[in-house]
C-alpha cells in the first residue's frame, strides 16, 4: 500500500486515547489514513475499497464507519450526479473530533465539496 519511502502510517494521539471510540473504529481510522497515502488505492469506490481491506463483515465495517462519523472524525460530502440518479461521495478524515458540523453534507455542485484526490493530497501533508 504505502510507497517504499513511506511504508508506515500513524494515528493522532487524540484518536488513540479517545475513550469514546472502540478499537474497531480506531483501526478503521488508521486504515483510512494508510489508504489515503496509497496512490494506487481505488478512490472512485472509496468506502467499498476500504471494506474490501477488512477481515470483518459488512455489519462490523458499517458499525465502525458509523462510529467515526458520529464521533465527528469522519465527514461525508455528497453531490448529485448530473443525470440526477444517485450521488458522488467524498470523505474527509479529521485529526480532532468535530461535532459542530453534520457528518453528512450535501452540495449542489462538485466545486463546493471535497474531491477524493484533494482530500488525499491534504491528508498526505498532515
BALOBA-1460 file (C-alpha; in Angstrom, 3 decimals):
// residues 126
<rec num="1" residu="x" x="0.000" y="0.000" z="0.000"/>
<rec num="2" residu="x" x="2.253" y="2.881" z="1.084"/>
<rec num="3" residu="x" x="5.312" y="3.627" z="-1.046"/>
<rec num="4" residu="x" x="8.747" y="2.324" z="-0.124"/>
<rec num="5" residu="x" x="9.796" y="5.745" z="1.119"/>
<rec num="6" residu="x" x="6.753" y="5.918" z="3.405"/>
<rec num="7" residu="x" x="5.829" y="2.426" z="4.496"/>
<rec num="8" residu="x" x="4.085" y="3.318" z="7.741"/>
<rec num="9" residu="x" x="1.014" y="5.187" z="8.899"/>
<rec num="10" residu="x" x="0.188" y="6.748" z="12.218"/>
<rec num="11" residu="x" x="-2.863" y="7.975" z="14.044"/>
<rec num="12" residu="x" x="-3.040" y="11.126" z="16.160"/>
<rec num="13" residu="x" x="-2.899" y="10.742" z="19.914"/>
<rec num="14" residu="x" x="-6.382" y="12.279" z="20.074"/>
<rec num="15" residu="x" x="-7.726" y="9.190" z="18.269"/>
<rec num="16" residu="x" x="-5.633" y="6.624" z="20.108"/>
<rec num="17" residu="x" x="-6.640" y="7.963" z="23.519"/>
<rec num="18" residu="x" x="-10.291" y="8.747" z="22.788"/>
<rec num="19" residu="x" x="-12.111" y="6.517" z="25.279"/>
<rec num="20" residu="x" x="-15.367" y="7.041" z="23.379"/>
<rec num="21" residu="x" x="-14.037" y="5.147" z="20.335"/>
<rec num="22" residu="x" x="-13.882" y="1.372" z="20.105"/>
<rec num="23" residu="x" x="-10.741" y="-0.417" z="18.979"/>
<rec num="24" residu="x" x="-12.654" y="-1.308" z="15.813"/>
<rec num="25" residu="x" x="-13.213" y="2.382" z="14.978"/>
<rec num="26" residu="x" x="-9.614" y="3.268" z="15.823"/>
<rec num="27" residu="x" x="-8.412" y="0.520" z="13.499"/>
<rec num="28" residu="x" x="-10.643" y="1.765" z="10.673"/>
<rec num="29" residu="x" x="-9.317" y="5.295" z="11.195"/>
<rec num="30" residu="x" x="-5.756" y="4.001" z="10.784"/>
<rec num="31" residu="x" x="-6.727" y="2.010" z="7.683"/>
<rec num="32" residu="x" x="-8.280" y="5.126" z="6.137"/>
<rec num="33" residu="x" x="-5.120" y="7.155" z="6.825"/>
<rec num="34" residu="x" x="-2.999" y="4.388" z="5.311"/>
<rec num="35" residu="x" x="-5.128" y="4.114" z="2.179"/>
<rec num="36" residu="x" x="-5.120" y="7.875" z="1.658"/>
<rec num="37" residu="x" x="-1.357" y="7.706" z="1.249"/>
<rec num="38" residu="x" x="-1.538" y="4.958" z="-1.368"/>
<rec num="39" residu="x" x="-1.601" y="6.408" z="-4.900"/>
<rec num="40" residu="x" x="-2.912" y="3.073" z="-6.239"/>
<rec num="41" residu="x" x="-5.904" y="2.931" z="-3.877"/>
<rec num="42" residu="x" x="-9.339" y="2.880" z="-5.546"/>
<rec num="43" residu="x" x="-10.585" y="6.355" z="-4.610"/>
<rec num="44" residu="x" x="-13.524" y="6.107" z="-7.004"/>
<rec num="45" residu="x" x="-15.013" y="3.355" z="-4.828"/>
<rec num="46" residu="x" x="-13.519" y="4.589" z="-1.558"/>
<rec num="47" residu="x" x="-15.846" y="3.051" z="1.003"/>
<rec num="48" residu="x" x="-16.205" y="-0.295" z="-0.796"/>
<rec num="49" residu="x" x="-12.445" y="-0.476" z="-1.341"/>
<rec num="50" residu="x" x="-11.844" y="0.120" z="2.370"/>
<rec num="51" residu="x" x="-14.339" y="-2.588" z="3.307"/>
<rec num="52" residu="x" x="-12.552" y="-4.990" z="0.967"/>
<rec num="53" residu="x" x="-9.358" y="-4.475" z="3.022"/>
<rec num="54" residu="x" x="-11.094" y="-5.742" z="6.189"/>
<rec num="55" residu="x" x="-11.486" y="-9.258" z="7.534"/>
<rec num="56" residu="x" x="-14.730" y="-8.312" z="9.282"/>
<rec num="57" residu="x" x="-18.060" y="-8.486" z="7.509"/>
<rec num="58" residu="x" x="-20.149" y="-5.578" z="6.289"/>
<rec num="59" residu="x" x="-22.020" y="-5.138" z="9.597"/>
<rec num="60" residu="x" x="-18.807" y="-4.701" z="11.586"/>
<rec num="61" residu="x" x="-17.373" y="-2.359" z="8.959"/>
<rec num="62" residu="x" x="-20.554" y="-0.251" z="8.851"/>
<rec num="63" residu="x" x="-20.609" y="-0.111" z="12.642"/>
<rec num="64" residu="x" x="-17.040" y="1.266" z="12.801"/>
<rec num="65" residu="x" x="-17.757" y="3.652" z="9.891"/>
<rec num="66" residu="x" x="-20.865" y="4.985" z="11.639"/>
<rec num="67" residu="x" x="-18.962" y="5.316" z="14.920"/>
<rec num="68" residu="x" x="-16.290" y="7.510" z="13.290"/>
<rec num="69" residu="x" x="-18.987" y="9.678" z="11.709"/>
<rec num="70" residu="x" x="-20.983" y="10.030" z="14.938"/>
<rec num="71" residu="x" x="-17.838" y="10.852" z="16.915"/>
<rec num="72" residu="x" x="-17.033" y="13.663" z="14.459"/>
<rec num="73" residu="x" x="-13.830" y="12.212" z="12.975"/>
<rec num="74" residu="x" x="-15.262" y="11.330" z="9.553"/>
<rec num="75" residu="x" x="-17.166" y="13.778" z="7.353"/>
<rec num="76" residu="x" x="-19.082" y="12.729" z="4.275"/>
<rec num="77" residu="x" x="-19.839" y="15.066" z="1.385"/>
<rec num="78" residu="x" x="-22.173" y="14.278" z="-1.471"/>
<rec num="79" residu="x" x="-23.156" y="15.971" z="-4.687"/>
<rec num="80" residu="x" x="-25.834" y="14.755" z="-7.085"/>
<rec num="81" residu="x" x="-24.736" y="13.277" z="-10.392"/>
<rec num="82" residu="x" x="-25.569" y="15.494" z="-13.327"/>
<rec num="83" residu="x" x="-28.104" y="12.969" z="-14.598"/>
<rec num="84" residu="x" x="-29.882" y="13.166" z="-11.246"/>
<rec num="85" residu="x" x="-29.586" y="9.472" z="-10.385"/>
<rec num="86" residu="x" x="-27.529" y="8.983" z="-7.239"/>
<rec num="87" residu="x" x="-24.686" y="10.889" z="-5.627"/>
<rec num="88" residu="x" x="-20.936" y="11.321" z="-5.861"/>
<rec num="89" residu="x" x="-19.379" y="10.916" z="-2.393"/>
<rec num="90" residu="x" x="-16.193" y="12.337" z="-0.936"/>
<rec num="91" residu="x" x="-14.868" y="11.992" z="2.593"/>
<rec num="92" residu="x" x="-12.644" y="13.858" z="4.978"/>
<rec num="93" residu="x" x="-10.937" y="12.295" z="7.972"/>
<rec num="94" residu="x" x="-10.159" y="14.699" z="10.825"/>
<rec num="95" residu="x" x="-7.408" y="14.606" z="13.439"/>
<rec num="96" residu="x" x="-9.765" y="16.038" z="16.082"/>
<rec num="97" residu="x" x="-13.456" y="15.340" z="16.530"/>
<rec num="98" residu="x" x="-15.786" y="17.992" z="15.112"/>
<rec num="99" residu="x" x="-19.366" y="17.612" z="16.233"/>
<rec num="100" residu="x" x="-20.231" y="21.203" z="15.318"/>
<rec num="101" residu="x" x="-20.868" y="20.284" z="11.676"/>
<rec num="102" residu="x" x="-23.016" y="17.490" z="10.311"/>
<rec num="103" residu="x" x="-21.282" y="14.236" z="9.405"/>
<rec num="104" residu="x" x="-23.172" y="14.290" z="6.067"/>
<rec num="105" residu="x" x="-23.286" y="17.411" z="3.929"/>
<rec num="106" residu="x" x="-24.968" y="17.718" z="0.544"/>
<rec num="107" residu="x" x="-23.812" y="20.217" z="-2.079"/>
<rec num="108" residu="x" x="-25.391" y="21.166" z="-5.392"/>
<rec num="109" residu="x" x="-22.115" y="21.180" z="-7.314"/>
<rec num="110" residu="x" x="-18.774" y="19.409" z="-7.085"/>
<rec num="111" residu="x" x="-16.904" y="22.686" z="-6.742"/>
<rec num="112" residu="x" x="-18.163" y="23.101" z="-3.178"/>
<rec num="113" residu="x" x="-17.292" y="19.624" z="-1.947"/>
<rec num="114" residu="x" x="-14.007" y="17.855" z="-1.401"/>
<rec num="115" residu="x" x="-12.810" y="15.716" z="-4.248"/>
<rec num="116" residu="x" x="-11.221" y="12.447" z="-3.202"/>
<rec num="117" residu="x" x="-7.955" y="13.466" z="-4.826"/>
<rec num="118" residu="x" x="-7.877" y="16.803" z="-2.971"/>
<rec num="119" residu="x" x="-8.620" y="15.021" z="0.292"/>
<rec num="120" residu="x" x="-5.798" y="12.538" z="-0.275"/>
<rec num="121" residu="x" x="-3.384" y="15.357" z="-1.080"/>
<rec num="122" residu="x" x="-4.450" y="17.277" z="2.023"/>
<rec num="123" residu="x" x="-4.059" y="14.219" z="4.254"/>
<rec num="124" residu="x" x="-0.586" y="13.444" z="2.896"/>
<rec num="125" residu="x" x="0.545" y="16.898" z="4.027"/>
<rec num="126" residu="x" x="-0.598" y="16.427" z="7.648"/>
